[in-house]
Amino acid sequence: GECNIKLNGSVRNVHVFVLQSTCPGRADDRTINDHLMELFLLTRCFRRASAKTVTAIIPYYGYARQDEKRRPRVPIAASDVAMLLESGGVDRILAIDLHSAQIQGQFQHCPVDNLSMFEDFAEYFINNLADKYSDVPITIVSPDADGTARAKFFVGLLTSKGLENVSLAITIRQKNVSSIVVDLVGEIEGRHCVIVDDIIDTGSRVCQACEALMDLGADSVGAISTHGLFTGKALLKIEASDLDYCVVSDTIPLPVEAAQKTNKLISVCSAALLCEAIHSLTTGDQVAHLYGFGKE
C-alpha cells in the first residue's frame, strides 16, 4: 500500500536528522525503492512543516553501484537518486563508505560526508582478532583493482595502531568463457589474509577470492566489509567457504535467518561513528577525521 506519514510534534525552525538506510527489508518484503520513497516523503514532510534544515543519514546508499553508464540506454541511477533527494529538499547527506567517492559530486548543491567504518573495523580487528593470528604475518587483500585504495588505507590504520608486519595484496578476476581466473599481486603464502571490500552481495566474489588465496598458499582467510546485503545464497556460500570470519557493520540489518545459516558473521556497530558526525555538525566542528581513504 501507500506510505502514510504524520509528525507527532512541531519541527518548525529545527535542525532535523533523518536516519534511513536505503536497503532491502529483512523482516518484510520492503524494497530499496520503498525505503527511498519513504525518505523522500519524510523530507518533504519536514520541509512543509518548516524545518530549518534536513540532514539525511543514509548508512547504505542504495543504487550506489549504478554510478556510471557502462552500456547504452541505461540510467545512471546513483545520480538520479541524488537528483531526487535534492529536489525533495535535503540540505546535507551523511553516508557510510559509498561504493565510489564520485557519488559525492553527483549532488549539485547538497554537501555529502562520506564517513568510513574502517577505523572501527581496525579497532575491532586489533582488539578481538589479531591475537588469534599473532604467529603469522597479515596481508590485507583487495578483491579487485578498484578497491586498492581502501585496502591500502586499512593497512595504514592497522600499522598506525601498532600492528606489525602487515602487507598489501590485490586479486584481479578475469572471466573466461567457462571459468573465472584470479591473478594475484602481492605476497600471501603462509600469511593470514583479510579481504576488505565495501559491499558483500551474493558472496561470490569474496568466496572466490578466498578460494584463490587458499590455493596460492595462504595460511587462513577472513573478510571485512562495510555493507552486508547477503542476497540469494550468500550466507550458505560463506558458511561453506574457507573464511574464518566475515565482519560487517550494521548499516544493513542482518537477515533474520543469519544465525541459522552461518556462525561466521560478526557485526560491528556504526552508532558511535554516526553520533560523532552528528555532534560535529551540530557544534560546527570538522568531520574530516571521520572520512576514509580519500582524506589527506
Secondary structure, 3 states (H helix, E strand, C coil): CCCCCCCCCCCCCCEEEEECCCCCCCCCCCCHHHHHHHHHHHHHHHHHCCCCEEEEEECCCCCCCCCCCCCCCCCCHHHHHHHHHHHHCCCEEEEECCCCHHHHHHCCCCCEEEECCHHHHHHHHHHHHHHHHCCCCEEEEECCHHHHHHHHHHHHHHHHCCCCCEEEEEEEEEECCCCEEEEEECCCCCCEEEEEEEEECCCHHHHHHHHHHHHCCCCEEEEEEEEECCCCCHHHHHHHCCEEEEEEECCCCCCCCHHHHCCCEEEECCHHHHHHHHHHHHHCCCCHHHECCCCC
